[in-house]
Amino acid sequence: MTAIQVRGLQKRYGDHQAVAGIDLDVAQGEIFALLGPNGAGKTTTVEILEGHRRRDGGEVRVLGEDPGTAGQAWRARLGMVLQTATDAAELTVTETVRHFARYYPRPRNVDDVIDLCGLREKAKARVKSLSGGQRRRLDVALGIIGTPELVFLDEPTTGFDPEARRQFWGLIEKLAADGTTILLTTHYLDEAEALAGRVAVLAAGRIVAEGTPKSIGGRAMAEATVRWTDERGPQEMKTSTPTRLVNELSAGGRELAGLTVTRPSLEDIYLDLVGGSR
Ligand SMILES: Nc1ncnc2c1ncn2[C@@H]1O[C@H](COP(=O)(O)OP(=O)(O)OP(=O)(O)O)[C@@H](O)[C@H]1O
């Protein structure tokens, strides 16, 4: 079943076209990433899907309903990770999660969620004493306490140190393993590559590429560059059949000094895709 279906979505702020006609399909159980630079229209898109912002044009279905008109029962099936959710800073982590659990008809077990989000050691700590990364994990705890079918994560790891990001990715993978659909926005390529089954690259309100991280921008098909050094010095050849080339070069068991085979990185392709639109 399709969790999210978007056709021709448009949003304009004054005379600025923030979202310029995008199509999206996210299947149930998928981790889907909207990847794009600052100002590409990611947050606007997610807020429309959450029902927090009105669209100017296009069709949107989220869990089968139009977010513009869907009611409370629909909302309870979504997990929205809002940075403002943890304002009750005088409460402890457990108290905060327990408090939010009361809003939902089918909440997860409070202790399970605290464990899942890696907050066991901080369960009795006041929210105001948490680090930025721990607070973000608490935001996620509050986003998933209601057993949502679909979770929206808007730039979840911005400002995290590398270890906190790894831990957070692990949490997202655990959620997805339970069958939760996840739509995340990010401007980190490695995050999209590590987590998402499919990625849409957004630039200036349009989707400029979509597919698996490996296939984005035709990367899987791109020519490889084979480099090696021989008696003439450093050599370089571009080829669509690098295995054959290396076989030919090394015929008779000849060792090739400094041999490397590279394809354009996701970063090369991405910068190419979004470069013209900034
Ligand atoms: N409420 C608003 N009023 C006017 N312009 C807005 C409003 N919200 C967003 N914009 C503009 O619309 C464009 C898209 O913004 P949006 O926040 O959706 O981008 P984004 O991809 O999420 O960027 P970031 O990575 O910086 O969060 C930007 O040019 C932004 O300045």
The ligand as an SDF file (V2000), in Angstrom:
LIG
                    3D

 31 33  0  0  0  0  0  0  0  0999 V2000
    6.5840   31.1380    5.8550 N   0  0  0  0  0  0  0  0  0  0  0  0
    7.3250   31.4930    4.8050 C   0  0  0  0  0  0  0  0  0  0  0  0
    7.1790   32.6990    4.2120 N   0  0  0  0  0  0  0  0  0  0  0  0
    7.9220   33.0620    3.1490 C   0  0  0  0  0  0  0  0  0  0  0  0
    8.8630   32.2700    2.5810 N   0  0  0  0  0  0  0  0  0  0  0  0
    9.0700   31.0720    3.1200 C   0  0  0  0  0  0  0  0  0  0  0  0
    8.3140   30.6060    4.2660 C   0  0  0  0  0  0  0  0  0  0  0  0
    8.7460   29.3620    4.5880 N   0  0  0  0  0  0  0  0  0  0  0  0
    9.7240   29.0640    3.6880 C   0  0  0  0  0  0  0  0  0  0  0  0
    9.9210   30.0620    2.8050 N   0  0  0  0  0  0  0  0  0  0  0  0
   10.8720   30.0780    1.6630 C   0  0  0  0  0  0  0  0  0  0  0  0
   10.5750   28.9850    0.8110 O   0  0  0  0  0  0  0  0  0  0  0  0
   11.7590   28.3220    0.3670 C   0  0  0  0  0  0  0  0  0  0  0  0
   11.7310   26.8520    0.7930 C   0  0  0  0  0  0  0  0  0  0  0  0
   11.8710   26.7870    2.2090 O   0  0  0  0  0  0  0  0  0  0  0  0
   11.9090   25.4230    3.0220 P   0  0  0  0  0  0  0  0  0  0  0  0
   11.9980   25.7660    4.4660 O   0  0  0  0  0  0  0  0  0  0  0  0
   10.8080   24.5620    2.5920 O   0  0  0  0  0  0  0  0  0  0  0  0
   13.2940   24.8280    2.5010 O   0  0  0  0  0  0  0  0  0  0  0  0
   14.1540   23.6220    3.0730 P   0  0  0  0  0  0  0  0  0  0  0  0
   14.5250   22.7870    1.8940 O   0  0  0  0  0  0  0  0  0  0  0  0
   13.4660   22.9470    4.1800 O   0  0  0  0  0  0  0  0  0  0  0  0
   15.4440   24.3880    3.5920 O   0  0  0  0  0  0  0  0  0  0  0  0
   16.3700   24.1060    4.9110 P   0  0  0  0  0  0  0  0  0  0  0  0
   17.2520   22.9650    4.5540 O   0  0  0  0  0  0  0  0  0  0  0  0
   17.1460   25.3950    5.0010 O   0  0  0  0  0  0  0  0  0  0  0  0
   15.4570   23.8750    6.0580 O   0  0  0  0  0  0  0  0  0  0  0  0
   12.9090   29.1180    0.9390 C   0  0  0  0  0  0  0  0  0  0  0  0
   13.3620   30.0200   -0.0610 O   0  0  0  0  0  0  0  0  0  0  0  0
   12.3060   29.8610    2.1170 C   0  0  0  0  0  0  0  0  0  0  0  0
   12.9690   31.0810    2.3260 O   0  0  0  0  0  0  0  0  0  0  0  0
  1  2  1  0
  2  3  1  0
  2  7  2  0
  3  4  2  0
  4  5  1  0
  5  6  2  0
  6  7  1  0
  6 10  1  0
  7  8  1  0
  8  9  2  0
  9 10  1  0
 10 11  1  0
 11 12  1  0
 11 30  1  0
 12 13  1  0
 13 14  1  0
 13 28  1  0
 14 15  1  0
 15 16  1  0
 16 17  2  0
 16 18  1  0
 16 19  1  0
 19 20  1  0
 20 21  2  0
 20 22  1  0
 20 23  1  0
 23 24  1  0
 24 25  2  0
 24 26  1  0
 24 27  1  0
 28 29  1  0
 28 30  1  0
 30 31  1  0
M  END
$$$$
